[in-house]
Amino acid sequence: WKKLYFAHHWPVTVCKMNANDCHDPPKYWTIHGLWPDRAEDCNRTWHFNVTEIKDLVPDMKRYWPDVLHSSLNRTEFWKHEWDKHGTCAATLEVLNSQKKYFGKALELYQHVDLNGCLLKAGIKPSSSYYKMTAIREALTRFYGVTPKIQCLPPEEGEKAQTIGQIEVCFTKELQLVNCSAHEGESTPVQAPLKLGTSELSVCNETLPTYYPSEVQ
């Protein structure tokens, strides 16, 4: 693999997609995962063990919560992320243990500070709509690289898409890099995020964009 996709999702949108067990989602962007492009389930024998990250758990619960299942003792979401993505990221020395993988993701979360960046640009959850170009330009200006932004397409009768996920990309040296693939570069095999019946896809540049403050 060549680069890492560091995905944040907007909990309110995640709940909108699948409201079965969402209670009071956080009102800040949380971590979805740290994903090498083009690699999944690299080592099926390297099992997730929550005791290895026990001193990270308070931060994990806060910044990397299982939005869909609000019971606090669940670790399935982290297990899934480790099995599918962490075992592949572990070819890098800085990510070659569960503690390093999750710890580095938490560190990158603070470094990227997506919540702060959007607020500084005056982009906050609201009942009015944003232009996708304005959101993209604000992020690109802040990070100096192009992120990948995913939305929930408009439902029947809606005219706006709903922002759901923002991915910031890093090189293997953990330097920020454009998420868009250039000529001859691989694009990740990351399937669209499917929750319930709806799924996120790359946002439409021309549709008005909703950044919801609560689950409708």
LUMTORDO-15605 format. One record per residue: residue in three letters; x, y, z of N, C-alpha, C, O in turn. Coordinates in Angstrom, 3 decimals. Atoms other than C-alpha are relative to their C-alpha. Layout:
# residues N
(ALA,(X,Y,Z),(X,Y,Z),(X,Y,Z),(X,Y,Z))
...
# end
This chain:
# residues 216
(TRP,(0.831,-1.194,0.000),(0.000,0.000,0.000),(0.868,1.248,0.000),(2.040,1.207,0.376))
(LYS,(-0.795,-1.212,0.187),(1.062,3.586,-0.621),(-0.357,1.137,0.946),(0.501,1.935,1.324))
(LYS,(0.365,-1.101,-0.881),(-0.939,5.891,1.587),(-1.074,-0.436,0.984),(-1.705,-1.482,0.832))
(LEU,(1.005,0.262,-1.030),(-3.203,6.032,4.616),(-1.152,0.983,-0.135),(-0.943,2.186,-0.286))
(TYR,(1.201,-0.838,-0.051),(-6.744,7.340,4.586),(-0.420,0.087,1.465),(-0.729,-0.926,2.093))
(PHE,(0.411,-0.182,-1.388),(-7.581,8.815,7.970),(-1.427,0.549,-0.021),(-1.652,1.726,-0.303))
(ALA,(1.409,-0.354,0.185),(-11.374,8.839,8.068),(-0.653,0.464,1.299),(-0.554,-0.189,2.338))
(HIS,(0.828,-0.519,-1.094),(-13.522,10.966,10.368),(-1.443,-0.089,-0.466),(-1.734,0.187,-1.630))
(HIS,(1.398,-0.097,0.414),(-17.263,10.597,10.372),(-0.784,0.910,0.939),(-0.410,1.146,2.088))
(TRP,(0.865,-0.917,-0.750),(-20.024,12.924,11.510),(-1.090,-0.857,0.647),(-1.973,-1.361,-0.046))
(PRO,(0.894,0.955,-0.664),(-21.952,10.945,14.147),(-1.482,0.215,-0.285),(-2.237,-0.752,-0.385))
(VAL,(1.418,-0.263,0.251),(-25.278,12.677,13.478),(-0.433,-0.629,-1.329),(-1.526,-1.185,-1.436))
(THR,(0.328,0.593,1.303),(-25.167,11.551,9.838),(0.034,-1.523,0.071),(-0.807,-2.197,-0.523))
(VAL,(-0.070,1.454,-0.173),(-24.090,8.039,10.810),(-1.313,-0.497,0.613),(-1.839,-1.535,0.211))
(CYS,(1.251,0.385,-0.645),(-27.175,7.901,13.039),(-1.190,0.158,-0.935),(-2.148,-0.614,-0.888))
(LYS,(1.077,-0.212,0.969),(-29.361,9.279,10.294),(-0.076,-1.193,-0.960),(-1.152,-1.569,-1.424))
(MET,(-0.057,1.120,0.929),(-28.216,6.386,8.121),(-0.529,-1.279,0.622),(-1.010,-2.169,-0.078))
(ASN,(0.372,1.242,-0.654),(-29.025,3.781,10.706),(-0.341,0.303,1.448),(0.492,0.141,2.340))
(ALA,(0.329,-0.569,-1.307),(-30.922,5.092,13.689),(-0.411,-1.045,1.028),(-1.019,-0.701,2.042))
(ASN,(0.557,1.013,-0.898),(-31.569,1.757,15.371),(0.541,0.070,1.423),(-0.216,-0.140,2.371))
(ASP,(-0.545,0.068,-1.356),(-29.212,2.043,18.326),(0.825,1.242,0.311),(1.733,1.205,1.141))
(CYS,(-0.753,-1.228,-0.217),(-27.959,5.609,18.180),(-0.686,0.808,1.084),(-1.859,1.160,0.959))
(HIS,(0.584,-0.845,-1.031),(-28.503,7.551,21.350),(0.915,1.193,0.189),(2.074,1.048,0.581))
(ASP,(-0.737,-1.197,-0.323),(-27.380,11.117,21.581),(1.426,-0.009,-0.572),(2.396,0.010,0.187))
(PRO,(-1.343,0.084,0.604),(-24.482,10.994,19.073),(0.847,1.222,0.360),(0.309,2.313,0.546))
(PRO,(-0.882,-1.147,-0.287),(-21.437,13.189,19.819),(-0.202,1.096,-1.041),(-0.506,0.815,-2.201))
(LYS,(0.165,-1.131,0.927),(-21.633,16.667,18.275),(1.381,0.482,-0.471),(1.617,1.680,-0.627))
(TYR,(-1.322,-0.332,0.544),(-18.047,16.539,17.042),(0.409,-1.160,-0.903),(-0.089,-2.276,-0.758))
(TRP,(-0.475,1.037,0.920),(-16.256,14.613,14.289),(0.781,-1.038,0.785),(1.635,-0.694,1.603))
(THR,(-0.729,1.060,-0.688),(-15.038,11.241,15.514),(0.735,-0.860,-1.026),(0.473,-0.776,-2.225))
(ILE,(-0.805,0.834,0.892),(-12.580,8.725,14.081),(-0.826,-1.173,-0.512),(-1.514,-1.846,0.255))
(HIS,(0.567,1.236,0.553),(-13.896,6.082,11.719),(1.124,-1.028,-0.144),(0.954,-2.191,0.219))
(GLY,(-1.105,0.947,0.097),(-10.532,4.532,10.953),(1.210,0.574,-0.704),(1.160,1.652,-1.297))
(LEU,(-1.259,-0.346,0.663),(-6.969,4.701,9.666),(0.287,-1.156,-0.952),(0.646,-2.256,-0.533))
(TRP,(0.060,1.088,0.986),(-6.911,2.737,6.423),(1.102,0.097,-1.037),(1.184,1.087,-1.764))
(PRO,(-0.907,0.056,1.140),(-4.040,1.746,4.168),(-0.823,-0.186,-1.266),(-1.819,-0.909,-1.252))
(ASP,(0.705,0.265,1.251),(-5.170,1.935,0.558),(0.434,-1.395,-0.482),(1.563,-1.819,-0.235))
(ARG,(-0.311,1.277,0.667),(-5.288,-1.408,-1.246),(0.497,-1.118,0.912),(1.365,-1.888,0.502))
(ALA,(-0.378,1.163,-0.820),(-4.922,-3.802,1.684),(-1.066,-0.191,1.065),(-1.495,0.768,1.707))
(GLU,(0.989,0.291,-1.038),(-7.399,-5.517,3.969),(0.258,-1.374,0.591),(0.700,-2.289,-0.104))
(ASP,(-0.127,1.288,-0.694),(-7.294,-8.316,6.547),(1.354,-0.659,-0.286),(1.414,-1.764,-0.826))
(CYS,(-1.325,0.500,0.385),(-3.545,-8.792,6.242),(0.509,-1.135,0.881),(1.320,-1.948,0.438))
(ASN,(-0.496,1.054,-0.884),(-3.007,-11.043,9.242),(-1.130,-0.477,0.894),(-1.390,0.093,1.953))
(ARG,(1.188,0.476,-0.715),(-5.988,-13.047,10.409),(0.329,-0.664,1.330),(-0.571,-0.934,2.125))
(THR,(-0.350,0.670,-1.259),(-4.028,-14.648,13.248),(0.371,1.009,1.093),(0.590,0.633,2.245))
(TRP,(-0.411,-1.028,-0.972),(-3.178,-11.333,14.943),(-1.263,0.604,0.610),(-1.815,1.576,0.096))
(HIS,(1.315,-0.360,-0.528),(-6.198,-10.960,17.181),(0.024,1.265,0.844),(0.996,1.559,1.539))
(PHE,(0.156,-1.215,-0.793),(-7.418,-7.750,18.738),(-0.060,-0.361,1.485),(-0.729,-1.316,1.880))
(ASN,(-0.002,0.237,-1.439),(-6.768,-7.567,22.470),(-0.097,1.344,0.701),(0.859,2.119,0.720))
(VAL,(0.241,-1.332,-0.566),(-8.263,-4.625,24.308),(0.941,0.327,1.161),(1.168,1.503,1.447))
(THR,(-0.903,-0.313,-1.119),(-5.865,-5.001,27.265),(1.274,0.677,-0.498),(1.933,1.390,0.259))
(GLU,(-1.211,-0.650,0.527),(-3.027,-3.895,24.959),(-0.176,1.506,-0.138),(0.804,2.249,-0.191))
(ILE,(0.224,-1.441,0.173),(-4.670,-0.504,24.589),(-0.743,0.581,1.205),(-1.381,1.628,1.101))
(LYS,(0.867,-0.417,-1.109),(-6.192,-0.200,28.057),(0.215,1.443,0.435),(-0.735,2.107,0.850))
(ASP,(-0.183,-1.404,-0.412),(-4.557,3.149,28.816),(-0.473,0.982,-1.072),(-0.538,2.185,-0.819))
(LEU,(0.554,-0.882,1.041),(-5.915,4.514,25.504),(-1.527,0.027,0.044),(-2.151,0.896,-0.564))
(VAL,(1.449,0.185,0.074),(-9.489,3.410,26.188),(-0.816,1.262,0.321),(-1.791,1.537,-0.378))
(PRO,(0.800,-1.219,-0.233),(-10.741,6.671,27.777),(-0.036,0.923,-1.225),(-1.092,1.450,-1.575))
(ASP,(-0.041,-0.836,1.209),(-9.578,8.626,24.693),(-0.712,-0.683,-1.165),(-1.372,-0.025,-1.968))
(MET,(0.672,0.738,1.071),(-10.826,5.887,22.371),(-1.514,0.169,0.114),(-2.199,0.384,-0.886))
(LYS,(1.453,-0.129,-0.191),(-14.307,6.087,23.897),(-0.480,1.385,-0.395),(-1.604,1.567,-0.861))
(ARG,(0.390,-1.379,0.287),(-14.298,9.820,23.413),(0.152,0.350,-1.488),(-0.739,0.952,-2.086))
(TYR,(-0.313,-0.456,1.360),(-12.700,10.243,19.982),(-0.217,-1.068,-1.074),(-0.256,-0.757,-2.264))
(TRP,(0.179,1.088,0.959),(-13.236,6.827,18.373),(-1.141,-0.897,0.478),(-0.986,-2.116,0.558))
(PRO,(1.082,0.805,-0.569),(-16.602,5.729,19.735),(-0.709,-0.825,-1.067),(-0.666,-0.506,-2.256))
(ASP,(0.868,0.768,0.879),(-18.829,3.076,18.238),(-1.331,0.747,-0.025),(-2.202,0.524,0.816))
(VAL,(1.154,-0.900,0.033),(-21.452,5.605,17.205),(-1.314,-0.778,-0.080),(-2.318,-0.388,0.516))
(LEU,(1.245,0.736,0.222),(-23.986,2.994,16.162),(-0.469,-0.801,1.201),(-1.653,-1.112,1.328))
(HIS,(0.378,0.809,-1.162),(-23.900,1.053,19.402),(0.491,0.735,1.234),(1.686,0.750,1.530))
(SER,(-0.487,-0.946,-0.988),(-23.849,3.340,22.334),(0.387,-0.630,1.330),(0.825,0.080,2.235))
(SER,(-0.427,0.552,-1.282),(-23.185,0.822,25.092),(1.522,0.129,0.089),(2.243,-0.227,-0.843))
(LEU,(-1.403,-0.432,-0.098),(-19.799,1.887,26.392),(1.005,-1.137,0.054),(2.196,-0.917,-0.167))
(ASN,(-0.986,1.063,-0.171),(-18.263,-1.523,26.908),(0.272,-0.783,-1.272),(1.041,-1.744,-1.271))
(ARG,(-0.219,0.717,1.252),(-18.408,-2.608,23.303),(1.364,0.335,-0.592),(1.771,1.496,-0.624))
(THR,(-1.281,-0.263,0.664),(-15.071,-3.031,21.584),(-0.005,-0.571,-1.423),(1.033,-0.591,-2.085))
(GLU,(0.057,0.636,1.329),(-16.295,-4.703,18.361),(0.457,0.921,-1.125),(1.114,0.485,-2.069))
(PHE,(-0.372,-0.958,1.052),(-15.820,-1.551,16.295),(1.526,0.071,-0.115),(2.080,0.038,-1.214))
(TRP,(-1.472,-0.080,0.023),(-12.162,-1.302,17.298),(0.592,-1.301,-0.507),(1.559,-1.292,-1.268))
(LYS,(-0.476,1.304,0.456),(-11.672,-5.028,16.755),(-0.090,-0.075,-1.532),(0.845,-0.515,-2.202))
(HIS,(0.197,0.024,1.455),(-13.105,-4.689,13.233),(1.065,0.853,-0.696),(1.657,0.427,-1.688))
(GLU,(-0.979,-0.899,0.623),(-10.825,-1.738,12.437),(1.408,-0.591,0.071),(2.181,-0.470,-0.879))
(TRP,(-1.319,0.628,-0.124),(-7.765,-3.593,13.749),(0.139,-1.168,-0.968),(1.119,-1.260,-1.708))
(ASP,(-0.090,1.200,0.847),(-8.543,-6.870,11.944),(0.122,0.371,-1.470),(0.940,-0.187,-2.202))
(LYS,(0.083,-0.313,1.419),(-9.338,-5.228,8.635),(1.125,0.923,-0.459),(1.702,0.716,-1.526))
(HIS,(-0.930,-1.046,0.443),(-6.969,-2.240,8.534),(1.304,0.041,0.795),(2.380,0.229,0.228))
(GLY,(-1.182,-0.111,-0.851),(-4.589,-2.266,11.493),(1.047,-1.049,-0.307),(2.245,-0.765,-0.286))
(THR,(-0.962,1.072,0.287),(-3.036,-5.615,10.610),(0.772,0.278,-1.295),(1.841,-0.289,-1.520))
(CYS,(-0.697,-0.380,1.247),(-2.114,-4.086,7.227),(0.912,1.198,0.244),(2.031,1.257,-0.266))
(ALA,(-0.796,-1.201,-0.301),(-0.900,-0.733,8.560),(1.259,-0.377,0.768),(2.242,0.364,0.762))
(ALA,(-1.091,0.420,-0.882),(1.418,-2.685,10.873),(1.308,-0.299,-0.721),(2.316,-0.583,-0.074))
(THR,(-1.288,0.140,0.704),(4.014,-3.067,8.114),(0.876,1.227,0.250),(2.083,1.182,0.012))
(LEU,(-0.786,-1.181,-0.376),(5.083,0.432,9.217),(0.409,-0.126,1.455),(-0.394,-0.505,2.308))
(GLU,(-0.480,0.138,-1.371),(7.234,0.492,12.320),(-0.801,0.847,0.991),(-1.046,0.426,2.122))
(VAL,(0.726,-0.873,-0.948),(5.302,3.404,13.825),(-1.412,-0.502,0.287),(-2.090,0.022,1.171))
(LEU,(1.365,0.519,-0.196),(2.076,1.368,13.563),(0.003,-1.505,0.272),(-1.023,-2.167,0.114))
(ASN,(-0.110,1.461,0.010),(3.353,-2.143,14.238),(-0.434,-0.713,1.282),(0.033,-1.815,1.572))
(SER,(0.647,0.702,-1.119),(1.390,-2.938,17.394),(-1.369,0.642,0.171),(-1.629,1.716,-0.372))
(GLN,(1.330,-0.575,-0.210),(-2.178,-2.373,18.523),(0.109,1.334,0.732),(-0.584,2.300,0.412))
(LYS,(-0.177,-1.238,-0.759),(-1.009,0.224,20.996),(0.490,1.136,-0.906),(0.017,2.268,-0.804))
(LYS,(-0.531,-1.042,0.888),(0.958,2.088,18.321),(-1.033,0.434,-1.040),(-1.176,1.622,-1.331))
(TYR,(0.985,-0.305,1.048),(-1.773,1.854,15.683),(-1.105,0.909,0.541),(-1.390,1.959,-0.036))
(PHE,(1.085,-0.817,-0.548),(-4.576,3.177,17.870),(0.541,1.295,0.609),(-0.083,2.350,0.496))
(GLY,(-0.595,-1.194,-0.607),(-2.284,5.577,19.727),(0.369,1.042,-1.046),(0.149,2.236,-0.845))
(LYS,(-0.387,-0.933,1.067),(-0.963,7.096,16.493),(-1.238,0.622,-0.638),(-1.228,1.802,-0.990))
(ALA,(1.239,-0.553,0.560),(-4.501,7.488,15.145),(-0.550,1.104,0.915),(-1.008,2.141,0.435))
(LEU,(0.478,-1.024,-0.942),(-5.483,9.390,18.307),(0.869,1.257,-0.097),(0.373,2.381,-0.010))
(GLU,(-0.935,-1.125,0.141),(-2.369,11.556,17.888),(-0.314,0.793,-1.284),(-0.350,2.024,-1.273))
(LEU,(0.323,-0.655,1.272),(-3.230,12.280,14.240),(-1.318,0.765,0.108),(-1.480,1.829,-0.490))
(TYR,(1.300,-0.664,-0.180),(-6.781,13.156,15.294),(0.197,1.389,0.622),(-0.415,2.365,0.188))
(GLN,(-0.268,-1.296,-0.646),(-5.462,15.913,17.575),(0.747,0.930,-0.963),(0.500,2.136,-0.997))
(HIS,(-0.829,-0.762,0.932),(-2.988,17.032,14.917),(-0.845,0.579,-1.145),(-0.694,1.741,-1.522))
(VAL,(0.856,-0.429,1.120),(-5.572,17.208,12.116),(-1.035,1.021,0.487),(-1.337,1.990,-0.210))
(ASP,(0.979,-0.901,-0.630),(-8.120,18.903,14.425),(-1.079,0.468,-0.973),(-1.284,1.662,-1.187))
(LEU,(1.041,-0.303,0.983),(-10.909,18.702,11.897),(-1.105,0.880,0.582),(-1.606,1.787,-0.083))
(ASN,(1.058,-0.803,-0.636),(-13.446,20.104,14.371),(0.393,1.472,0.059),(-0.392,2.353,-0.290))
(GLY,(-0.485,-1.377,-0.121),(-11.336,23.202,15.001),(0.134,0.681,-1.347),(-0.172,1.863,-1.502))
(CYS,(-0.219,-0.545,1.340),(-10.518,23.656,11.344),(-1.320,0.471,-0.619),(-1.390,1.561,-1.186))
(LEU,(1.300,-0.380,0.567),(-14.172,23.689,10.266),(-0.585,1.209,0.723),(-1.149,2.106,0.096))
(LEU,(0.514,-1.147,-0.766),(-15.133,26.059,13.081),(0.698,1.293,-0.391),(0.058,2.333,-0.551))
(LYS,(-0.757,-1.201,0.385),(-12.354,28.479,12.152),(-0.465,0.529,-1.344),(-0.433,1.733,-1.600))
(ALA,(0.466,-0.411,1.329),(-13.720,28.497,8.618),(-1.469,0.424,0.040),(-2.058,0.739,-0.994))
(GLY,(1.402,-0.401,-0.131),(-17.178,29.327,9.989),(-0.973,-1.061,-0.480),(-2.136,-0.770,-0.757))
(ILE,(0.877,1.089,0.452),(-18.544,25.934,8.957),(-0.409,-0.801,1.223),(0.389,-1.550,1.785))
(LYS,(0.459,0.737,-1.170),(-20.664,24.562,11.757),(-1.377,-0.589,-0.264),(-2.091,-0.147,-1.165))
(PRO,(1.293,0.637,0.233),(-23.704,22.322,12.063),(-1.106,1.049,0.001),(-1.107,1.959,0.830))
(SER,(0.959,-1.064,0.200),(-26.695,24.304,10.945),(-1.207,-0.549,-0.739),(-1.145,-1.622,-1.339))
(SER,(1.171,0.448,0.749),(-30.182,24.058,9.505),(0.008,0.584,-1.407),(-0.834,0.230,-2.232))
(SER,(-0.104,-0.487,1.379),(-29.114,26.032,6.440),(1.057,-0.825,-0.746),(1.754,-1.645,-0.147))
(TYR,(-0.872,0.839,0.810),(-27.079,24.592,3.591),(1.330,0.673,-0.297),(1.452,1.897,-0.266))
(TYR,(-1.310,-0.486,0.437),(-23.457,24.929,2.572),(0.227,-0.406,-1.445),(-0.395,-1.338,-1.956))
(LYS,(-0.480,0.438,1.314),(-21.843,24.808,-0.834),(1.151,-0.978,0.237),(2.037,-0.717,1.051))
(MET,(-1.079,0.981,-0.162),(-19.631,21.751,-1.132),(1.353,0.617,-0.339),(2.361,0.311,0.298))
(THR,(-1.276,-0.625,0.385),(-16.987,23.872,-2.873),(0.564,0.825,1.162),(1.781,0.887,1.338))
(ALA,(-0.468,-0.817,-1.127),(-16.820,26.143,0.205),(0.632,-0.885,1.074),(1.654,-0.528,1.659))
(ILE,(-0.550,0.921,-1.007),(-16.254,23.186,2.538),(1.346,-0.535,-0.485),(2.327,-0.551,0.259))
(ARG,(-1.242,0.561,0.540),(-13.636,21.654,0.261),(1.120,1.036,-0.010),(2.256,0.738,0.360))
(GLU,(-1.035,-1.047,0.059),(-11.810,24.963,-0.236),(0.532,0.343,1.385),(1.730,0.570,1.551))
(ALA,(-0.438,-0.310,-1.358),(-11.723,25.655,3.499),(0.985,-1.064,0.493),(2.017,-0.735,1.079))
(LEU,(-0.868,1.090,-0.465),(-10.186,22.245,4.223),(1.319,-0.005,-0.758),(2.384,-0.205,-0.174))
(THR,(-1.219,0.014,0.820),(-7.731,22.447,1.336),(0.924,1.151,0.401),(2.145,1.004,0.443))
(ARG,(-0.787,-1.153,-0.421),(-6.632,25.896,2.450),(0.679,-0.293,1.341),(1.837,0.068,1.552))
(PHE,(-0.511,0.267,-1.348),(-6.158,24.695,6.017),(1.113,-1.042,-0.007),(2.136,-0.878,0.657))
(TYR,(-0.971,1.105,-0.037),(-4.288,21.466,5.283),(1.032,0.057,-1.114),(2.082,-0.580,-1.031))
(GLY,(-0.926,-0.055,1.124),(-2.634,22.346,1.995),(-0.078,-1.226,-0.893),(0.724,-1.375,-1.815))
(VAL,(0.210,1.187,0.842),(-3.874,19.060,0.523),(-1.512,-0.190,-0.175),(-2.313,0.362,0.579))
(THR,(1.420,0.232,0.266),(-7.173,17.851,-0.924),(-0.510,-1.195,0.782),(0.025,-2.296,0.645))
(PRO,(0.582,1.133,-0.713),(-9.295,15.720,1.394),(-1.018,-0.719,-0.888),(-1.324,-0.257,-1.988))
(LYS,(1.100,0.682,0.676),(-11.925,13.208,0.302),(-1.235,0.183,0.880),(-1.216,-0.149,2.066))
(ILE,(1.201,-0.305,-0.789),(-15.422,14.221,1.387),(-1.143,-0.867,-0.509),(-1.414,-0.919,-1.709))
(GLN,(1.095,0.885,0.390),(-18.321,11.795,1.411),(-1.319,0.458,0.610),(-1.368,0.971,1.728))
(CYS,(1.327,-0.453,-0.408),(-22.020,12.507,1.668),(-1.017,-1.121,-0.144),(-0.806,-2.112,-0.843))
(LEU,(1.184,0.818,0.188),(-25.320,10.769,2.024),(-0.804,0.688,-1.096),(-1.195,1.843,-0.929))
(PRO,(0.753,-0.656,1.076),(-27.135,11.435,-1.269),(-1.397,0.406,0.489),(-1.892,-0.138,1.476))
(PRO,(1.330,-0.454,-0.442),(-30.494,13.246,-1.028),(-0.986,-1.162,0.037),(-0.993,-2.015,-0.851))
(GLU,(1.068,0.992,-0.032),(-33.370,11.071,0.066),(-1.132,0.493,-0.878),(-1.146,1.642,-1.319))
(GLU,(1.200,-0.337,0.763),(-36.642,11.019,-1.818),(-0.568,1.327,0.492),(-0.847,1.480,1.682))
(GLY,(0.616,-1.257,-0.401),(-37.997,14.555,-1.825),(0.957,1.011,0.614),(0.568,2.156,0.845))
(GLU,(-0.979,-0.959,-0.534),(-34.810,16.128,-0.405),(0.773,0.596,-1.162),(0.930,-0.036,-2.206))
(LYS,(-0.817,-0.563,1.079),(-32.736,18.514,-2.456),(1.471,0.061,0.390),(2.333,0.318,-0.451))
(ALA,(-1.383,-0.143,-0.462),(-29.599,18.481,-0.329),(0.613,-1.350,0.354),(-0.084,-2.277,0.767))
(GLN,(-0.741,1.154,-0.503),(-26.927,15.886,0.357),(0.416,0.302,1.438),(0.421,1.461,1.853))
(THR,(-0.385,-0.181,-1.401),(-25.780,15.336,3.954),(1.448,-0.418,0.170),(1.813,-1.541,-0.176))
(ILE,(-1.417,0.339,-0.176),(-22.087,15.467,4.828),(0.129,-1.106,1.048),(-0.532,-1.065,2.086))
(GLY,(-0.078,1.134,-0.914),(-21.025,12.239,6.511),(1.406,-0.415,0.372),(1.634,-0.907,1.477))
(GLN,(-1.354,0.481,-0.276),(-17.313,11.533,6.250),(1.027,0.891,-0.684),(0.833,1.327,-1.819))
(ILE,(-1.104,-0.763,0.580),(-14.091,13.449,5.689),(1.274,-0.806,0.234),(1.592,-1.178,1.363))
(GLU,(-1.241,0.770,-0.091),(-10.863,11.614,4.938),(1.175,0.908,-0.355),(1.156,1.630,-1.353))
(VAL,(-1.242,-0.744,0.242),(-7.436,13.205,5.182),(1.071,-1.057,-0.228),(1.131,-2.044,0.506))
(CYS,(-0.960,1.045,0.353),(-4.565,11.295,3.599),(1.427,0.313,0.443),(1.848,1.467,0.511))
(PHE,(-1.389,-0.097,-0.444),(-1.029,10.632,4.781),(0.873,-0.959,-0.802),(0.427,-2.024,-1.228))
(THR,(-0.986,0.896,0.593),(2.082,9.179,3.190),(0.446,-0.997,1.077),(0.035,-0.906,2.234))
(LYS,(-0.545,0.960,-0.968),(3.907,6.288,4.838),(0.898,0.684,1.028),(1.161,0.139,2.100))
(GLU,(-0.807,-0.768,-0.970),(6.075,8.937,6.495),(-0.900,0.861,0.887),(-0.422,1.669,1.683))
(LEU,(1.014,-0.755,-0.738),(2.858,10.362,7.968),(0.051,1.497,-0.285),(-0.150,2.329,0.600))
(GLN,(0.132,-1.377,0.475),(3.055,13.555,5.933),(-1.333,0.116,-0.731),(-1.752,-0.816,-1.418))
(LEU,(1.261,-0.209,0.715),(-0.205,15.026,4.635),(0.228,-0.072,-1.509),(1.251,0.382,-2.021))
(VAL,(-0.114,0.140,1.448),(-0.841,14.231,0.977),(-1.419,0.077,-0.571),(-2.386,-0.205,0.137))
(ASN,(1.325,-0.031,0.627),(-3.716,14.717,-1.496),(-0.634,-1.381,0.041),(0.048,-2.389,-0.140))
(CYS,(0.699,1.293,0.043),(-6.356,11.998,-1.259),(-0.301,-0.431,-1.419),(-0.415,-1.624,-1.699))
(SER,(0.369,0.359,1.366),(-7.158,12.182,-4.950),(1.162,-0.749,-0.645),(2.328,-0.412,-0.442))
(ALA,(-1.047,0.793,0.648),(-5.288,9.632,-7.014),(0.513,0.743,-1.229),(-0.263,1.329,-1.985))
(HIS,(-0.575,-0.589,1.207),(-2.902,10.933,-9.635),(0.218,-1.103,-1.026),(0.033,-2.285,-0.734))
(GLU,(-0.227,0.985,1.060),(-2.066,9.240,-12.913),(0.889,-1.136,0.508),(1.910,-0.907,1.156))
(GLY,(-0.849,1.142,-0.334),(-0.735,5.760,-12.375),(-0.023,-0.372,1.474),(0.672,-1.300,1.888))
(GLU,(0.046,0.304,-1.428),(-1.591,5.792,-8.681),(-1.209,-0.872,0.281),(-2.224,-0.793,-0.412))
(SER,(1.133,0.872,-0.296),(-3.815,3.228,-7.097),(-1.067,0.765,0.781),(-0.748,1.645,1.581))
(THR,(1.053,-0.552,-0.856),(-7.170,4.214,-5.691),(-0.365,-1.088,0.994),(-0.245,-2.273,0.681))
(PRO,(0.216,1.020,-1.030),(-8.189,2.480,-2.488),(-1.205,-0.872,-0.348),(-2.113,-0.462,-1.070))
(VAL,(1.121,0.906,0.237),(-10.488,-0.496,-2.541),(-1.085,0.198,1.046),(-2.059,-0.554,1.093))
(GLN,(0.990,-0.246,-1.040),(-12.390,0.969,0.386),(-1.401,0.059,-0.615),(-1.708,0.967,-1.388))
(ALA,(1.366,0.010,0.533),(-15.993,0.056,-0.420),(-0.772,1.158,0.610),(-0.421,1.639,1.687))
(PRO,(0.805,-1.066,-0.611),(-18.625,2.733,0.117),(-0.470,-0.453,1.371),(-0.797,-1.622,1.575))
(LEU,(0.441,0.323,-1.357),(-19.567,2.889,3.777),(-1.496,-0.298,-0.040),(-2.302,0.560,-0.399))
(LYS,(1.411,0.402,0.064),(-22.826,0.988,4.039),(-0.514,-0.187,1.413),(0.059,-0.957,2.184))
(LEU,(0.606,0.168,-1.319),(-24.995,1.309,7.115),(-1.487,-0.101,-0.241),(-2.092,0.811,-0.805))
(GLY,(1.411,0.153,0.304),(-28.486,-0.039,6.990),(-0.156,-0.066,-1.510),(0.537,-0.834,-2.177))
(THR,(0.243,0.068,1.437),(-29.785,0.625,3.508),(0.703,1.117,-0.750),(0.830,1.062,-1.973))
(SER,(-0.566,-1.153,0.707),(-28.059,3.908,2.777),(1.520,-0.094,-0.013),(2.110,-0.766,0.833))
(GLU,(-1.458,-0.001,-0.026),(-24.460,4.472,1.852),(0.556,1.354,-0.410),(-0.073,2.126,-1.134))
(LEU,(-0.680,-1.253,0.314),(-22.025,7.332,1.620),(0.719,-0.145,-1.334),(1.214,-1.220,-1.674))
(SER,(-0.817,-0.013,1.204),(-20.438,8.294,-1.665),(0.633,1.388,-0.110),(0.250,2.313,0.607))
(VAL,(-0.688,-1.283,0.140),(-18.154,11.096,-2.811),(-1.044,1.092,-0.274),(-1.923,0.930,-1.121))
(CYS,(1.020,-1.049,0.084),(-20.103,14.344,-2.439),(-0.099,0.585,-1.403),(0.885,0.676,-2.137))
(ASN,(0.260,-0.677,1.264),(-21.666,15.993,-5.446),(0.373,1.479,0.164),(-0.107,2.147,1.079))
(GLU,(-0.493,-1.377,-0.153),(-19.942,19.350,-6.020),(-1.109,1.052,-0.125),(-0.974,2.160,0.394))
(THR,(0.997,-1.029,0.309),(-23.133,21.087,-7.136),(-1.213,-0.012,0.931),(-1.964,0.962,0.980))
(LEU,(1.190,0.058,-0.866),(-25.729,19.939,-4.613),(0.201,0.808,1.277),(1.309,0.852,1.812))
(PRO,(-0.110,-0.625,-1.315),(-26.496,22.023,-1.516),(0.313,-1.088,1.036),(-0.136,-2.227,0.911))
(THR,(-0.490,0.989,-0.966),(-24.927,20.313,1.493),(-0.472,0.327,1.402),(-0.314,1.445,1.891))
(TYR,(0.551,-0.133,-1.333),(-26.525,19.784,4.849),(1.012,-0.545,1.003),(1.575,-1.623,0.810))
(TYR,(-0.936,0.408,-1.057),(-24.353,19.584,7.979),(-0.849,0.013,1.275),(-0.871,1.012,1.993))
(PRO,(1.066,-0.015,-1.003),(-26.970,18.501,10.540),(0.502,0.050,1.441),(1.529,-0.541,1.774))
(SER,(-0.409,-0.068,-1.403),(-26.796,19.332,14.229),(-0.691,-1.054,0.849),(-0.230,-1.366,1.947))
(GLU,(0.596,1.119,-0.723),(-29.196,16.603,15.297),(-0.670,-0.962,-0.957),(-0.982,-0.618,-2.097))
(VAL,(0.605,1.009,0.851),(-30.687,13.419,13.972),(-1.462,0.391,-0.230),(-2.215,0.641,0.712))
(GLN,(1.379,-0.394,0.319),(-33.897,14.248,12.169),(-0.940,-1.192,0.128),(-2.142,-1.058,-0.101))
# end
